């Protein structure tokens, strides 16, 4: 299954890269704004970077299983396309939120809609298989 889903594998690696990038930004923010671990409050910009990282991890945890279930039961192309749109939305969310919390909405909406599409496609594919169709 994995070798038959190279597009989904590529999107997965890009999502992992986004998670690494948000982690790196938090570490850099800790240094820049003097926020000592384990503290997660302090400078407002650091707090935004931290929330971006946590929100990215939360959504990745939900997205990655749906991404791979969609690839397995529906197809690599659709999973990768929806995953790529979701990734673009998450990047928009991260950049917008880091700059100004008011700018996070569009990226969040794009990511959430793509996640919804992945979930529906994955669930539909599993149901289709269970029903023997």
N, C-alpha and C positions, 0 to 999 in steps of 0.2 A: 504494500500500500504506500509506504513512504516514498519509495523510488518512483512511483507513478504520479507523484504530486510535487514536481519541482517548483512550480510557481508558488504553491502554498508554502513550501519550505523556504523559498526566498522571502516571502512576506513575513513568515515567522521570524526569520533572522533579522529583518528590518525592525520588527516590533521589539525584539530583544535589544537591538541597538538603541532604540528609543528609550527603553528602560535604563540602559547603561548611561545614556546621555543625561537623563534626568537625575540619576544618582550622582553623576559627576558634577552636575550643576549645583546640587545640594552641598557636596563637599567643598566646592569652590566658594559657594555662598557662606558656608560656615567660616572659612578663612577670611573672606573679604569683610564680613560683617561682625566678626568676633563672637560667633555663637558656638560655645563649647558644648561638645557632646556630653551627656545625652539630651541636653536642652533642645527643644524644638520650637521655642518662641524667642522673640527678641526683635530684630530688625524686620520691618514689614516686607521688604523684598525677599529676605531669607524665608520668611513664613510662606510667601507665595511659591517660592521654588520648592519648598518642602511639600506643600499641598499638591503641586503639579506632580511631584514624584509619587506621592501616595495615591493620588487619583489614577495616575498612569498604571501603577501596579494593580490597583483594584480592578480596573477595566481589562487589563491584560489577562488577569486570572479568569475572567468570564469569557473573554473573546477567544483565547487560544483553543480551548476545547471545541467551541462552536465552529471555529475555522477548520479544524481538522476533521470534525464529524461531517461538516459540509463537503469537504474534499473527498472523504471516503464514500459518502452516500449520494452525493449529487454530482460533484465534479471539481477537478482542480481549477479550471478556469473561473468558474463562478466563485468559488471560495477565495481564490487569490484576488479577484476583482473587488469583491466586497471587503475583503481584508485590507486591500490597498486603499480603498476609499476610507475605511475606518482609520487606517494609519494616518492618512493625510489629515483627517479630522482631528486626530489626537495630537498631531504636530501643530496644527493651527491652534488647538486649545492650549497646548503647552506654551507656545510662543506668545499668544495673546495674554494668558493669565500672568506669565512672568512679567510682562510689560505693564499691564493694567487689568485688574480683575474684570472690569466691564467689557473687555475684549475677548473673553473666553467663550461666549455663548455660541457663536457660529461654528467654531471648531468642535465644541461639545455636541451640538446638534447633529453635525455631519457624522461624527464618530458613533453617536448613539443610534442614529438611523441605520448606519451600516451594520452595527452590532445586531440590531433588530432583524435586519434582512438575513444575516448569517444564522441567527437563532431560528428564524422561521424556515429557512432553507434546510438547515440541519435537521430540525424536528420533522419537517415534511419528508425528507429523505429517509429518515429512520422509520417513520410511520409507514411510508410506502413499502419499504422492505418488510416490515412486520406483517403487513396485510397481504404480502405475497404478490404484490403487483409488479 
